[in-house]
Every structure is written in structure tokens, then in C-alpha cells.
Amino acid sequence: MLKNLPVGDTERPVPRWALRLAKALPFVLLPHCLWRLPFAVDFRMGMIDPAAPAYVWWVTPYVIGLSVVTEALALLTLGLVSGWGEVFPSWVPGLRGRRVPPLAAVIPAVLGGLTLVALLDPMPLAWLGVLGFEELPYATVWWQLLARTCTAPTVLWGPIVLALALAYYRRRRRPRRHPRCHPAPSAAPWRGKNM
């Protein structure tokens, strides 16, 4: 599935670790997306929530849509390691072929990464029952273990996006011209003539 996407066609080389992380992210999030799907048909996966509202029809498209959007956002991070994250694709009207300003990609990625950290990284605190976070109870320890196994990798989403945004910024920023390393060209270059 990811094989056909143009990854690694960037102006400057992408660090190997960043390329691997970006390609792995959709698979890191897949267990959580699959674990969430039974809730679309009102199967609670062993979760005991007496305050849970009764099933309504819109829960099905909401849960399925949430999983699809999660995977789509994970695939979107491939833009931080791909040529289409540096130059607008030909199908974008008015912008096709123009360079993507680095901050136009970095700012949304950093804000998204920080939001994901704030939303998802307290999850292990709920498992431990510390700092006021509480996990909903499960019918058996096996349901709880399955839920934690499927949802635990999701806490990596925010840090991965932040790391990819930093790598993208470092790769795309303009190198500074240092006078010792890059002397300014002279107006009349020396041509080897003796004076």
C-alpha cells in the first residue's frame, strides 16, 4: 500500500530514521483503529460504562470515520519525508509546482503533534490511576489487556509527528552563508594574468 507513494524524492536527503518512522506510523495506529471498530455496532469490547448512552444510529459512521481519519492523518505525515511535502502536486490548482513554504508544513505538524501529546499521552496515567486520571473498568482482565495492547502504541503518535516536523524543518531551512566558508564572488574575477 505504501510502496507506490513517492517517498524519498526530496531536495535534500531524508534521514533514514525519519523515513522509517513516517512509513511505520499508519501501522502503529492500525491496532487502535481496528480495536475501535466494534464500538460502531455497539459491541463494548468488555468495557463497563454505566454512564454510556444508548446506541444511536450516528455512532456507526462516526466510529468508522474516526478510524479512517486517523489513518489518513497518519498517511499525511508522509508529506514530511516526501517530495510532495516540498512542492505542491500538479493537482493543486493555483499552486501546482510551487515550493511549499517550510513553516506551512512545520506549524500544523507541531501544533498537531502537541495536541496529540496532550490528548493521548496521559493514557498510561489512567492505567495507573494517578493524577486524577481513571480508566473505565473492564469485564475481565483479558479485555483490559487487549484494550491496552491495542491502544498503547497510540501514545507514540504525537512524539513521532513532532520528531518528523523537526527533521523536516532542519532539512528544509536555508543554510546560512558563512563568510569564511562561502566568500562573496568578486566583481572582476582573477583570470590568471600577471600584472
Secondary structure, DSSP 8 states (H G I E B T S, - for coil): --TTS-BS--SS---HHHHHHHHHHHHHHHHHHHHHGGGGGT--TTB--TT-----TTHHHHHHHHHHHHHHHHHHGGGGSBGGGTB--TTSTTTTT-B--HHHHHHHHHHHHHHHHHHHTTHHHHHHT-TT-----BSSHHHHHHHHHHHGGGGGHHHHHHHHHHHHHHHHS-----TTTS----SS---S---
